[in-house]
Structure formats: C-alpha cells, structure tokens
Amino acid sequence: MELEKLLTNVEVVSSNAEKGIEIGDISINSETASKGDLFICLKGKTADGHDFIKDLKGKVAVFIVEKKPKVDVPYIIVKDTRKAYSLISQNFFRNPANSLRLISVVGTNGKTSTAHIINDILTYAGYKTGLIGTLGHFILNEKVSESLTTPDPYELNKLLFEMLCKGVEIVTMEVSAHAIALQKLYGINFDISILSNITQDHLDYFDTFEQYAETKLSFFSPEHTKLAVVNVDDIWGQKLAQRIDIPTVTYALDNPCDVFAINVFPDIDGTKFVVNLFDNVLEIKSSLYGVFNVYNLISAMIAASSLGVSTDTICQAVKRLKPIDGRFNILKNGKGMIIIDYAHTPDGLKNLLSTARTITKARIITVFGCGGERDKAKRSIMGAIASKLSELVVITSDNPRGEEPESIIAEIEQGVNGCDKRVFPHRGDAICYALSEMQEGDTVVIAGKGAENYMEIRGKKIPFSDMEQVLKRGARR
C-alpha cells in the first residue's frame, strides 16, 4: 500500500519520506522487521523503538518517529506514535471497523462473562458474530487465535478484516485498561460500550488506583463510543454517569437507574430474577450463578436490546446460556462441590466466595495464589478476604513469573487471620490437599486461573490446568 494512503488521518508534524513509496508491511519489532516495512517506533517501559533506528537503517523503508532521527533515514515525525500505529493499522487493513457494529466491555471484573453472554444472545438472535477477549478470539463462534485480552492494533485490525471477510456483522470485544492507556483503539468508534465495575487491579502498571480508574472512564467519550451502558451500583460508574457527555443507559440492583433487577434469588441451579428492561418486565432464569452475573446479564440484555433484539428472543437466549469456561464452573465428587473460577482480584474473590457460600452446606475450602510481577498491594488484601469467607485457606502459586512463589505466598499470609491455613507452593499439591480434606457438604473453591492451561514461570508457560487436576482426582462435571 502507498505510504500516503497509510497516513490517512495521521497527524504528521514533518517528514522527509516520499509519500508515493510502496510499503510491504508494518513492524514494531526490530528483530522481525523486513525490507520494505514501515517501522513504527514505540516507547515502552523497558525499550524504545527509536533506539533501533541505526540498526535498521537500509533495511526498512520508512520510520514513524516522535523526534528527528540522529541518522540519515526516511522518517515521518508524528506527535504520538501509538496513536499513529492504531490509525496506520486500520488503514493497512482498509478500516474494517467502519463496516462492523462494535460492542466493547470495560471494567475490572466481568468483562469476559459479559462479552460471551452478549455474543451468545446475538448468535441466538441470528446475527453473525465475532468475539475478542481473554478466552481467545472467535469468528462465527469458532476459535481462531488467542493473545492479549485486547490485541495490539496490527493483530486487532487483521482480525477485524478477517471477520468482515467471513460475513461477521457484530463484534463484541473486551477492552483492557492497558489497551486504553496504550491507545490500541485510537480512531475506532464503538456502537456500545459497557462499564461493568472498577476495583483494584494492575497497580503494577498504573501509578495509582485513581489513574487506573480514570483511564477506564476516559474511554466513555464521543471519540470512542456512541452509547454508554453504566453500572451505577459501582462508585466509579456513578461518577461517570454524572459527567458523561454521550447517550447513556444506567443499570443497577440498588440505586436509581434506567434498567434494574429485583427479586434476585440464587439457588443450586443458577439464578432467578425479575428485570425491568426499558419498561418491559421480564422473569429471568439463568444457569449462571451469583449476583455478579446478574449485573453481567443485565448489561448484556441492554446491549442486545439497543441493537434491536426483541425481549422474547433475549429471554429465550438467556435461558439457553451455558457456563463460561473458567467462570464459576461446578464439578462434584460425591462429597461436595468444586468451583473453578478466574477470580484474581480482591473484589472478584469476594464475589466468588460470597456466591459459593449461598450454595454450600458445610465448609468452604479456598485454594488460591497471586500472580508474580503484578499488583503486590492486593496480596494481603486477598488473604484477608479468603480467611474471612472460608473455613480453610490453602495458599499456593498462580503464575509466579520471575518471583519466588514462597515470597508471594508470604505476602498473602500477612492478611490471613481467623481460619485454618495451609501452604503448598506447587499448585497441584494444593489442589490435591484441598480435595483430600473435603467432608460431606464442603465446597472447594479454586480461584485465580479459571480456564488457563499453563503456569507462567520465569518466561516459560508450563502446561497446567486446574480443571484437569480436579478431573483426574475423580470429580465429574
């Protein structure tokens, strides 16, 4: 594609490059850049693409930079190379987002569940759908790849282009705070954006919780979305609703709002509730557990209704929903239940254990750990939550990465108080112990990894699955 076409809508400060030059591909990695590429210099936490210009001289066609290179190379100076990367990627794949209806789900907890619920409702309603998120990327409900929750601009737009070519009409996408901060979606306007909640997470990347929260809220603006769907039972959702300048639908269980649910009744088979959906009163029965899933369901129903799906179709689709991989998956072993869930934040763990309590006859035994090289402040907090809501806490590893598992566990232990506690650095041993301790009516909750099938240790992903560990010890779905 001609360089000039790639630069459509990109704010250029100055340039010495020939605008008619043909570009073969786009690159941000100096190790994989090829001859004829457009190389975009991005600044990261550990490296700066500008530092590799000298090494790539004569190899790539043109450099996109934020400052004039010190060596003689073809360059284009822009104000923000990350914004330019997003726009150039869109142009390279012929702006596929412009021909799709897009839904984004933003929040700390519930993004994956909400996105999958929306996708399932829309599929049942007859739409051809795409789904991008933590559990992978799906085209017409077939998994085609997996990567980051919100892929980088090149991969994202390539994926959207492939979806468009295969007839996809509506794409639901999880949007992470990192993606917003790194301008991965700059220049793409969503039809609907949902704010599920904002609670503590990712303070390894963001300087403060307020910065993390404000990053998420910044997505709810005219340049990013046409319609906002906001949970006003969440304090940050309330703040957003008070200041937002785009059309908004609010939802809640406790506070005044546009769409709300009453008579929420959790039981062993899922959850029942009544929802007022734009003045349509609907009785809902879902196989999904917990009040947190009521919030997810309501926001998904709002999104579907806003796209024109009838209330009857929505109700029928919700009845048919199946549990989402790694999200409150229940197994049984003759003594009680085993619940596997992705909860890896303080609020997520609290919601998980509170819901487990409503269907548990005897004790709750909780197995969990915290990820290495991530938000350390939440470790003792999660330890306190687990000990308050469990009779026995088994602390173990969860993607220790470059940290020593024992050090992470020690920080978790600082918050544990008032219940029995055991420590097993090897996660398989922890699960085995918890299952062996089960008595009649007990529930073992295994939190943190959900559907993940690996353990990340010192740069390597070693095969490991909580589900497999439980199944091979005699449990059944």
BELZI-V89746 format. One record per residue. RES is the residue in three letters. OMEGA is omega as a letter, one per 20 degrees, with the letter a starting at -180 (none if undefined). D_FIRST is the distance of its C-alpha to the first C-alpha in whole Angstrom. Layout:
BEGIN
res	omega	d_first
RES	OMEGA	D_FIRST
RES	OMEGA	D_FIRST
END
This chain:
BEGIN
res	omega	d_first
MET	r	0
GLU	a	4
LEU	a	6
GLU	r	8
LYS	r	7
LEU	a	7
LEU	r	10
THR	r	12
ASN	r	15
VAL	a	15
GLU	a	19
VAL	r	18
VAL	r	21
SER	a	21
SER	r	18
ASN	a	18
ALA	r	15
GLU	a	13
LYS	a	11
GLY	a	9
ILE	a	8
GLU	a	5
ILE	a	5
GLY	a	7
ASP	r	8
ILE	a	10
SER	r	14
ILE	a	17
ASN	a	20
SER	a	21
GLU	a	22
THR	a	19
ALA	a	17
SER	r	15
LYS	a	14
GLY	r	11
ASP	r	11
LEU	a	10
PHE	a	14
ILE	a	16
CYS	r	19
LEU	r	22
LYS	r	25
GLY	r	27
LYS	a	31
THR	a	31
ALA	r	28
ASP	a	26
GLY	r	23
HIS	a	24
ASP	a	26
PHE	a	24
ILE	a	22
LYS	a	25
ASP	a	24
LEU	r	21
LYS	r	21
GLY	a	19
LYS	r	18
VAL	a	15
ALA	a	12
VAL	r	13
PHE	r	15
ILE	a	16
VAL	r	19
GLU	r	22
LYS	a	24
LYS	a	24
PRO	r	24
LYS	r	27
VAL	a	26
ASP	r	24
VAL	r	20
PRO	a	17
TYR	r	17
ILE	r	16
ILE	r	19
VAL	a	20
LYS	a	23
ASP	a	22
THR	r	19
ARG	r	20
LYS	r	19
ALA	r	16
TYR	r	15
SER	a	16
LEU	a	14
ILE	r	11
SER	r	12
GLN	a	12
ASN	a	9
PHE	r	7
PHE	r	10
ARG	r	10
ASN	a	13
PRO	a	16
ALA	a	19
ASN	a	19
SER	a	20
LEU	r	22
ARG	a	26
LEU	r	26
ILE	r	29
SER	r	29
VAL	a	33
VAL	r	33
GLY	r	37
THR	a	39
ASN	r	40
GLY	a	40
LYS	a	36
THR	a	36
SER	a	39
THR	a	38
ALA	a	34
HIS	r	35
ILE	r	38
ILE	a	36
ASN	a	34
ASP	r	37
ILE	a	38
LEU	r	35
THR	r	35
TYR	a	39
ALA	r	38
GLY	r	36
TYR	r	32
LYS	a	30
THR	r	29
GLY	a	27
LEU	a	28
ILE	a	27
GLY	a	29
THR	a	32
LEU	r	33
GLY	a	30
HIS	a	27
PHE	r	28
ILE	a	26
LEU	r	29
ASN	r	31
GLU	a	30
LYS	a	29
VAL	a	26
SER	r	26
GLU	r	27
SER	r	26
LEU	r	27
THR	r	29
THR	a	26
PRO	r	23
ASP	a	20
PRO	a	17
TYR	a	15
GLU	a	17
LEU	a	19
ASN	r	15
LYS	r	15
LEU	r	18
LEU	r	18
PHE	r	16
GLU	r	18
MET	a	21
LEU	r	20
CYS	a	19
LYS	r	23
GLY	r	24
VAL	a	25
GLU	a	26
ILE	r	27
VAL	r	26
THR	a	29
MET	r	28
GLU	a	30
VAL	a	29
SER	r	30
ALA	r	32
HIS	a	29
ALA	r	26
ILE	a	28
ALA	a	29
LEU	r	25
GLN	a	23
LYS	a	21
LEU	a	22
TYR	r	21
GLY	r	20
ILE	a	21
ASN	a	24
PHE	r	26
ASP	a	29
ILE	r	31
SER	a	32
ILE	r	35
LEU	a	37
SER	a	40
ASN	r	41
ILE	r	41
THR	a	43
GLN	r	43
ASP	r	41
HIS	r	38
LEU	r	40
ASP	a	39
TYR	a	36
PHE	a	37
ASP	a	40
THR	r	42
PHE	a	42
GLU	r	42
GLN	r	38
TYR	a	37
ALA	a	39
GLU	r	37
THR	r	34
LYS	a	34
LEU	a	36
SER	a	33
PHE	a	31
PHE	a	33
SER	a	32
PRO	a	30
GLU	a	27
HIS	a	27
THR	r	29
LYS	a	31
LEU	r	34
ALA	r	36
VAL	a	38
VAL	r	40
ASN	a	43
VAL	r	46
ASP	r	48
ASP	a	46
ILE	r	47
TRP	r	43
GLY	r	43
GLN	r	46
LYS	r	44
LEU	a	41
ALA	a	43
GLN	a	45
ARG	a	42
ILE	a	39
ASP	r	37
ILE	r	36
PRO	a	38
THR	r	39
VAL	r	41
THR	r	44
TYR	a	45
ALA	r	48
LEU	a	51
ASP	a	53
ASN	r	52
PRO	a	52
CYS	a	49
ASP	a	47
VAL	a	47
PHE	r	50
ALA	r	51
ILE	r	55
ASN	r	58
VAL	a	55
PHE	r	57
PRO	r	56
ASP	a	57
ILE	a	57
ASP	a	55
GLY	a	52
THR	r	53
LYS	r	54
PHE	r	54
VAL	a	54
VAL	r	51
ASN	a	51
LEU	a	47
PHE	r	47
ASP	r	51
ASN	a	51
VAL	a	53
LEU	r	52
GLU	a	54
ILE	r	51
LYS	a	52
SER	r	49
SER	r	49
LEU	a	48
TYR	r	50
GLY	r	50
VAL	r	50
PHE	r	47
ASN	r	46
VAL	r	47
TYR	r	45
ASN	a	42
LEU	a	43
ILE	a	44
SER	r	40
ALA	r	39
MET	r	41
ILE	a	40
ALA	a	37
ALA	r	37
SER	a	40
SER	r	37
LEU	r	35
GLY	r	38
VAL	a	39
SER	a	43
THR	r	46
ASP	r	47
THR	r	44
ILE	a	43
CYS	a	47
GLN	r	47
ALA	a	43
VAL	r	45
LYS	a	48
ARG	a	46
LEU	r	44
LYS	r	44
PRO	a	44
ILE	a	41
ASP	r	40
GLY	r	42
ARG	r	43
PHE	r	47
ASN	a	47
ILE	r	51
LEU	a	53
LYS	a	57
ASN	r	59
GLY	r	62
LYS	a	63
GLY	a	61
MET	r	57
ILE	a	54
ILE	r	51
ILE	a	48
ASP	a	45
TYR	a	42
ALA	a	44
HIS	r	43
THR	r	44
PRO	a	48
ASP	r	47
GLY	r	46
LEU	r	49
LYS	r	51
ASN	a	50
LEU	a	50
LEU	r	53
SER	r	55
THR	r	53
ALA	a	55
ARG	a	58
THR	a	59
ILE	a	59
THR	a	60
LYS	a	64
ALA	a	65
ARG	r	63
ILE	r	59
ILE	a	58
THR	r	55
VAL	r	53
PHE	r	50
GLY	r	48
CYS	a	46
GLY	r	42
GLY	r	42
GLU	r	40
ARG	a	40
ASP	a	42
LYS	a	46
ALA	a	47
LYS	a	47
ARG	a	49
SER	r	53
ILE	r	52
MET	r	51
GLY	r	54
ALA	r	56
ILE	a	55
ALA	a	55
SER	r	59
LYS	a	59
LEU	a	58
SER	r	59
GLU	r	62
LEU	r	61
VAL	r	58
VAL	a	56
ILE	a	54
THR	a	51
SER	r	48
ASP	a	45
ASN	a	42
PRO	a	43
ARG	a	40
GLY	a	42
GLU	r	45
GLU	a	48
PRO	a	49
GLU	r	53
SER	r	51
ILE	a	49
ILE	r	52
ALA	r	55
GLU	r	53
ILE	a	53
GLU	a	57
GLN	a	57
GLY	a	57
VAL	a	59
ASN	r	62
GLY	r	65
CYS	r	64
ASP	a	64
LYS	r	61
ARG	a	60
VAL	r	57
PHE	a	55
PRO	r	53
HIS	a	51
ARG	r	50
GLY	r	51
ASP	a	55
ALA	r	54
ILE	r	54
CYS	r	56
TYR	a	59
ALA	a	58
LEU	r	58
SER	a	62
GLU	a	63
MET	r	63
GLN	a	66
GLU	r	66
GLY	r	64
ASP	r	62
THR	r	58
VAL	r	56
VAL	r	53
ILE	a	50
ALA	r	47
GLY	a	44
LYS	r	42
GLY	a	42
ALA	r	40
GLU	a	39
ASN	r	39
TYR	r	39
MET	a	41
GLU	a	39
ILE	r	41
ARG	r	40
GLY	r	36
LYS	r	37
LYS	a	37
ILE	a	40
PRO	r	41
PHE	a	43
SER	r	44
ASP	a	46
MET	r	47
GLU	r	47
GLN	a	50
VAL	a	52
LEU	a	52
LYS	r	53
ARG	r	56
GLY	r	57
ALA	r	55
ARG	a	54
ARG	none	51
END
